[in-house]
Amino acid sequence: MFDLSSRLAKLAFGAVSIAIALFLFFPIYWLVISAFKPNAELYRIVPTLYPHDPVLTHFATAFGRGNLMQQLRNSLTVSGSAAALNTLLAIYAGYSFAKFRYGGRRLVMIFLLSAQVFPFGLLLISLYPIVTDLGLIDTRIGLTLSYIVFALPVSTYMFYSYFTQVPSEMIEAARADGAGELRIFHTIVLPVSIPAVVTVFLYGFMWSWNDLLYAMTLIVSEDKRTIGPGMLLAYLNEVNSDWGGAMAASIVASAPIVIAFAFLQRWFIQGVTAGSVK
């Protein structure tokens, strides 16, 4: 533990904390103020730390250019579906690893987690011909399934860590009363696992929502593009770059994640920390 009793230690700790806070939050601050700056101020050689003449022009551009609302709907559909299906698969797999004993269980767990060793771009090289052979290229279903491949191992381990904390005596008592395994899971274990469910769902949703590489590779139709590729192709290209519109569109695109986390942060924090303490 650090000794913060001296004045010098407190000053050093405060300075480091401020530096870390600036490193984390200054890009967000710059994103917000850039969305309200007029182009004349935005492209000044000496940048300003706040908009001297705030405008809403860039937000009008964000909603008027391209298909922002369609891309938001596509992202919500794909990300929500991927997160829900990922959570459903991971919750049963995690419970199986945590509460059942069978041959090869540990080997399967290690094999599942080993997928995280490889960069997700490398996994895409293997996924692309599979998605193509299945006829799912340029479809929302193909993109949804590709997201699950990367998110499922971590999600399974998160549920495994959480379910190991559920008392086995409670499950054995229910078995002694004649309850089946599915009934035990759905009526006893699942109700006390809401924090883990929320955590895994948000993890899958954020991973899918923030993706750019998979969406640009597997989706080519304009009407099926998600928010990442849609914004990149609309605002940044070889001819010009509309940074003000891109910043405004980024704020709009970030809103669903911020709102979801604001409402679910209590369960998210509980789910993250539940498996860390025995």
ABEGO torsion letter per residue (X at the ends): XBBAABAAAAAAAAAAAAAAAAAAAAAAAAAAAAAABBAAAAABABBBABBABBBAAAAAAAAABEBAAAAAAAAAAAAAAAAAAAAAAAAAAAAAAAABBBBGAAAAAAAAAAAAABBAAAAAAAAAAAAAAAGABGBAAAAAAAAAAAAAAAAAAAAAAAAAABBAAAAAAAAAAGBBAAAAAAAAAAAAAAAAAAAAAAAAAAAAAABAAAAAAABABAAABBAAAAAAAAABBAABBBAAAAAAAAAAAAAAAAAAAAAAAAAAAAAAAAAABX
